[in-house]
Amino acid sequence: MPDNDNMQSDLPEHARQRLKEMRGEGGHRKMFTSDLSVNEFLLIKEAGFDPSGLVVGSSIYHIGFQQARWTKNEEMTILTQALYHARELAMTRMEEEADALGADGVVGVRLKVKHMTWSTDLAEFIAVGTAVHHQDRSKGAAYRNADGKPFTSDLSGQDFWTLLQSGYRPVGMVMGNCVYHIAHQTIGQFFKTMGQNTEMVNFTQGLYDARELAMERMQAEAEHLKAEGIVGVDIHEGSYGWSTNVIEFFVVGTAIVPIRADHHIPTPQLVLSLND
């Protein structure tokens, strides 16, 4: 088990106090906070886990400047590194809060980006989720990842329960990104294609390359965690107020590993809603 005092060194004093009160003493937890729905809460308990508390990580980051070549498809490496590092800082602080609670993992993680009104170069990156711990403390350590840290997952409570019932467990939320400059058209290219149905090969290739770079980086994180695969992959596109030809591709998912050889899928049950 990691040293909680060292893990909490990057957390503000009020956060450490809040987490200490929720964790309680002698294994007797006082209370928990959670953004889980009622159904998610009950299913997580059915899966053998209890919520430890709502955990948050934050980083306000200054995004540097990089000049792109007008007619060149190329990655904006300075911007790529800045956005990745900012998210990683937020995720790490969220994990530190989970570790301070003695949690074995975090479910329902959401990553948010909010630009500050007082400066276009500043953005706040936030990671939020519900930390959970196994009801049998002797089994909880087995759910931590290859680095000995609490697992993270953007799966809902329902998906988390289904995954465990099917013989798999999450080991970590993995991500990759790429900020890419798409070349502008030259005057000659503009007139050559005007009024014609034709693929813009240069643009297609640029966007394709950018997505592939983001996907490769996400897969590399999953390989580091010794995962068998990634579920729930989602690709986001954003420009964050940069040039119209600069776009970020951000891809995120949950890396998983098997926990038993047989993967029995529970029989689906018919549920009739009583709502109008």
C-alpha positions, 0 to 999 in steps of 0.5 A: 500500500502506498504511503498516504502522507507522501501521496497527499503532499500535492493536495491543499490543506482543506482537501486533506482535512475533508478526506481525513474526516470521511475516512474516519479512524480504525476502519470505521468510516464516518460518511461518504459523498458521491455523484452516483445515481441511486441505481449506480450506488446499489449496483456497485454495492452489489458488486462488492464495493462501497463508495469511499467519497467524491474525489477531485483533481484540478490543474489551471494550466497556461497553454503556450504558443506555437506557430504553424506553417501555413501550408503544412500538415503537422503536429503542434507538439507544444500544445499536445504536451501542454494539454496532456500534462494538464489532464495528467496532473488533474488525474494524478491529484484525483488518484491521490485523493482516492489513495488518501481515502484508502480506496481501491479505485475510482468509477464514473470519472469525468474530465472537463476543460474550462477556459478562464475568462481573465486570460485566453491562454489559461484553462482549468482541467478537472477530473471528478469521480467516486472513489470505491473500496472493496467490502473485503479489505483482503481482496481490495489490493487485487483491484489496484493497477500495475503501479499499485495505485487505485484503478480509474475508470469512466464506466458508469456504475451499471457498466462497472457491475456488468464488467465484473459479472462478466469476468473482467476488471478495470485497471485504469482510465487511459488517454491519448491526444494530438493537437494538429495543424491542417494545412491551408489551401493555396490559391492554386488548389482553391481554383483547381477544386472550385465547383468540383466533387473531389476528395481533399486528400491533404486534409483527409490525411492530416485528420487521419494522422492526428487521430492515429497519433492519439489512438497510439498514445492511448494504446501505449498507456494501456500496454503499460498497465498490462491491459488486455483491451480497452472498452468505452473508447470515445474520441473528442475534437476541440479547437479551444479558440486556436486558429480554425485550422488547429484542432485537438483529437482527444481519445479516452477509454477504460483499460481492462484485464480478465479476472477469471477464465470463464466470461459468463454474460448474465442473461438480460432481463426485461424491465418495464418502466412505470414512467409516462 
